[in-house]
Amino acid sequence: MPPHIPPVASEKTEPDGEQEPGPYCAECDVQFVSAEAWKRHLVTSAKHAPLNDYKHGCRACGSIFASAEELRLHHRSEHARHRPKNYGKKREGAWPAACEHCNEDIPNAREYWTHFRRVHPDKTYPIQKNYICDICGKSFRGNAFLVYHKRTHFEERAYKCLQCPKAFHNRTNLQMHEKTHSDVRPYPCSVCFKAFKCKGALDRHFRSHTGVKPYECEVCGKAFGQSNSRKLHVRTVHLKQPAPYVSRARKRRPLD
């Protein structure tokens, strides 16, 4: 049976149609807008997560499980496509560094975050995040990150692309998107001289020349050159989920 979660009074609707505030966390002094945000806070906050009731909680949706294995299975099946963009401060010391939980060598800070969320979803990330979103319960290490995040909940997407209907919350994301409309490819491959629009695409392509496959399936050990290929392998082979539909036009589209 899953660990017990303290009961929360259901949200009531006032006569004028407005809802009463959601659950209140006295220890953190945060009034949440919903029970879902409060549950996610309990399993992500460093103050609450180490407790027995919450240490096997899903950081993505707030669900509680009886064991770390149940949590891992849930995370792989329900949140395989989700990956936090804010991966925390750079860890002290030189890279590569060994993971403190399994001693796997991690090449850099970004890969450390990815490894931590993929292999140790039941563990508390070592970076303290004391700025809590009252709308969804997520935590951040600084107020600037929290302010930036809260725009995604209710602010208008003011930065609009002039060439397509897409719009963004900030100028940086718009500028990155605009590259998809440009023919400029400033990142050439040193082996075959094929060029790409961004450095990440070049890095993925270059592994086709070196044969390096850094993404290994935790279940069967099969290795892949791209993280998305490994995710697709886990979902279709081990979780028995149907393969996503890919149009013929997308299959013929070159990688960039």
KAKA-V149091 format. One record per residue. N is the residue number from 0. OMEGA is omega in whole degrees, -180 to 180 (* if undefined). Layout:
# KAKA-V149091
[[N:OMEGA] [N:OMEGA]]
This chain:
# KAKA-V149091
[[0:178] [1:177] [2:-178] [3:174] [4:-180] [5:-179] [6:179] [7:179] [8:-180] [9:-179] [10:-179] [11:179] [12:179] [13:180] [14:-178] [15:176] [16:-179] [17:179] [18:174] [19:178] [20:179] [21:-178] [22:-179] [23:175] [24:-177] [25:-177] [26:-180] [27:180] [28:178] [29:175] [30:-177] [31:-179] [32:-179] [33:176] [34:179] [35:179] [36:179] [37:179] [38:179] [39:177] [40:-177] [41:-176] [42:179] [43:-178] [44:179] [45:-180] [46:-174] [47:-172] [48:-179] [49:180] [50:-177] [51:-177] [52:-171] [53:-173] [54:175] [55:-180] [56:178] [57:-177] [58:-179] [59:-175] [60:178] [61:179] [62:-177] [63:-179] [64:-175] [65:-177] [66:178] [67:-179] [68:177] [69:178] [70:-180] [71:179] [72:178] [73:-176] [74:-179] [75:-176] [76:-174] [77:-173] [78:-175] [79:-176] [80:-177] [81:178] [82:-180] [83:179] [84:-179] [85:-172] [86:173] [87:-178] [88:176] [89:-179] [90:179] [91:179] [92:-176] [93:174] [94:1] [95:-180] [96:-179] [97:175] [98:-177] [99:-178] [100:-177] [101:177] [102:174] [103:180] [104:-179] [105:-173] [106:-177] [107:-174] [108:-179] [109:178] [110:178] [111:178] [112:-179] [113:179] [114:-176] [115:-178] [116:-177] [117:-173] [118:-175] [119:-178] [120:180] [121:-178] [122:178] [123:180] [124:-171] [125:179] [126:179] [127:180] [128:-172] [129:179] [130:-167] [131:176] [132:-178] [133:-178] [134:-178] [135:177] [136:180] [137:-178] [138:-178] [139:-174] [140:180] [141:-178] [142:180] [143:178] [144:179] [145:180] [146:179] [147:-179] [148:-174] [149:175] [150:-176] [151:-178] [152:-171] [153:-179] [154:178] [155:176] [156:-171] [157:-176] [158:-173] [159:177] [160:-178] [161:-176] [162:178] [163:-175] [164:-175] [165:177] [166:-172] [167:-179] [168:-178] [169:-175] [170:-178] [171:179] [172:177] [173:-180] [174:176] [175:179] [176:-177] [177:178] [178:-180] [179:178] [180:-176] [181:175] [182:-179] [183:179] [184:-172] [185:-177] [186:-179] [187:175] [188:-178] [189:-179] [190:-176] [191:176] [192:170] [193:-175] [194:-176] [195:-177] [196:-179] [197:-176] [198:-180] [199:179] [200:177] [201:180] [202:179] [203:179] [204:-175] [205:178] [206:175] [207:177] [208:-176] [209:-177] [210:-180] [211:179] [212:-173] [213:-175] [214:-175] [215:177] [216:-178] [217:-176] [218:-174] [219:177] [220:179] [221:-175] [222:-177] [223:179] [224:-179] [225:-178] [226:179] [227:178] [228:178] [229:179] [230:179] [231:178] [232:-178] [233:-177] [234:-174] [235:-176] [236:-173] [237:179] [238:176] [239:177] [240:180] [241:179] [242:-180] [243:179] [244:176] [245:-178] [246:179] [247:-180] [248:-180] [249:178] [250:-178] [251:-176] [252:-179] [253:178] [254:178] [255:*]]
